[in-house]
Amino acid sequence: MAATNKYPPADRTSFKCDLMGFREAHSLAKTLVKKIKDSGYLPDIIIAIGRGGYVPARFVCDFLLFDDLTTIKIEHYKRAADIQETAKLKFPLSVDIHGKKILVVDDVTDTGKTLSLAVEYLKCLKPAEIKTAVLQHKICSDFVPDYYAKKIVKWRWIVYPWAAYEDLAGFTEKIIGKRTLTPQQICNEFDACYSITIKQSDLIEILEDLNERGSIECIDDKENILWRKANVSK
């Protein structure tokens, strides 16, 4: 039996991805909230970790019929599974949580560094209690949240619907790299490298946006429309 791949791949240019729709995310949030309710925990304030935790936290508030939602922003992962060496707090909390019971919500635990930093930072603000919740918990994470809707045993990159376009744009840039490719070749690479099936019409929209941003450029060689990284000599 093949060993289960519990950890992120060392090669970040090719790995399996799961594309999640809003319906599945909504269902996971409902499962998550049931676990929170069953535990008897009643927060005074819910804190979303931006940006991945914005939508999950709003779902949690909805199912809890809860009003007091605020946020902090921590940067660790960027688009398309690119990762910074350390997690960094970019936007701190803007409200007083002294003596309050806190629920911190994010989309997923991967390395665990984002939630670890969040809890470390929030403890300095002297709340009464901190609990953490995510939609999906990968067992490779060094941080285990108090609540999660689903455990991910075999590592893969999860493309959430609130970050799908920017992830696909990031993967497009990775696929092109230093090469010059047709849209069909890029579509084929999406399937081969990331197990993602992408419509050519959707890809063209991404390519045009990246072109407008100056990241890639289009070449018309009369037979094919080709795409390459901007400012790369022929």
LOFI-744739 format. One record per residue (C-alpha): x, y, z. Coordinates in steps of 0.2 Angstrom, whole numbers. Example, Ala and Ser with C-alpha at 12.3 -4.5 7.8 and 13.67 -1.06 7.14 Angstrom:
! LOFI-744739
62 -22 39
68 -5 36
***
This chain:
! LOFI-744739
0 0 0
7 17 -5
11 29 10
-1 43 13
6 60 8
3 70 24
14 84 20
15 98 7
26 94 -7
44 101 -8
41 104 -26
28 118 -27
26 117 -46
16 101 -47
3 95 -34
-15 90 -33
-28 103 -30
-46 102 -25
-58 115 -31
-72 119 -19
-88 127 -23
-99 139 -12
-111 125 -8
-98 114 -1
-91 128 9
-108 132 16
-111 114 21
-94 113 30
-98 130 39
-114 122 45
-105 107 51
-92 118 60
-106 128 69
-114 112 75
-98 107 83
-96 124 91
-114 124 97
-113 106 104
-97 111 114
-107 125 123
-95 139 119
-103 156 117
-91 169 110
-93 188 114
-83 192 98
-79 182 82
-63 187 73
-60 182 55
-42 180 49
-40 189 33
-41 186 19
-46 167 19
-57 168 35
-68 182 29
-82 171 21
-81 156 33
-82 168 48
-98 176 40
-105 159 37
-102 155 56
-110 171 61
-125 167 50
-128 150 58
-125 157 75
-136 172 73
-122 182 79
-118 200 75
-101 205 82
-88 201 69
-72 209 66
-55 205 58
-36 204 58
-25 201 43
-11 189 43
0 186 28
8 169 26
1 160 10
0 170 -6
-9 165 -21
-6 148 -30
1 140 -14
16 152 -14
22 154 4
31 167 14
44 160 26
35 167 41
18 173 45
16 191 48
3 202 56
-2 216 43
-18 223 51
-20 222 70
-36 221 79
-46 238 80
-57 234 95
-54 230 114
-56 212 118
-50 213 136
-60 200 146
-70 194 131
-72 176 125
-65 175 107
-68 164 92
-55 165 79
-61 159 62
-50 154 46
-53 143 31
-40 130 34
-25 125 44
-10 120 33
6 124 42
-3 131 57
8 146 57
-6 158 54
-17 153 68
-2 151 80
2 169 77
-16 175 78
-18 166 95
-1 173 101
-5 190 96
-23 190 103
-17 183 120
-7 199 123
-24 208 122
-30 199 138
-46 191 132
-55 179 144
-53 164 132
-49 160 114
-55 146 104
-51 143 85
-61 136 71
-58 132 53
-68 123 39
-54 111 35
-39 105 46
-24 97 37
-15 84 49
2 91 43
-2 107 53
8 111 69
-8 119 76
-23 110 80
-39 121 80
-52 118 94
-65 116 80
-65 110 62
-78 103 50
-67 91 41
-50 83 43
-38 82 28
-26 67 30
-19 67 12
-11 84 8
-18 94 -7
-20 112 -11
-38 118 -8
-44 131 -20
-58 140 -11
-72 149 -21
-67 166 -13
-49 164 -20
-52 153 -35
-48 167 -48
-32 173 -41
-26 155 -37
-29 150 -55
-20 166 -61
-5 161 -50
-5 144 -57
-6 151 -75
10 161 -72
19 146 -64
14 135 -79
20 148 -91
37 151 -82
50 154 -95
41 145 -109
30 151 -123
14 142 -124
-3 141 -132
-19 142 -122
-22 123 -125
-5 119 -119
-8 129 -103
-25 120 -101
-16 103 -103
-3 108 -90
-16 113 -78
-23 95 -78
-6 87 -78
2 98 -64
-13 102 -53
-27 90 -58
-37 105 -63
-49 105 -78
-50 123 -84
-61 129 -99
-51 138 -112
-63 152 -112
-60 155 -93
-41 153 -96
-42 167 -109
-50 179 -97
-36 175 -85
-22 177 -98
-30 194 -103
-30 200 -85
-12 195 -82
-7 204 -99
-16 220 -93
-6 219 -76
10 217 -86
14 200 -80
13 191 -97
12 195 -115
4 189 -130
13 184 -146
4 181 -163
14 170 -174
1 170 -187
-3 151 -184
-5 152 -165
-9 164 -151
6 162 -139
8 168 -121
25 170 -112
31 180 -97
33 198 -100
50 205 -105
57 188 -110
67 189 -126
63 177 -140
***
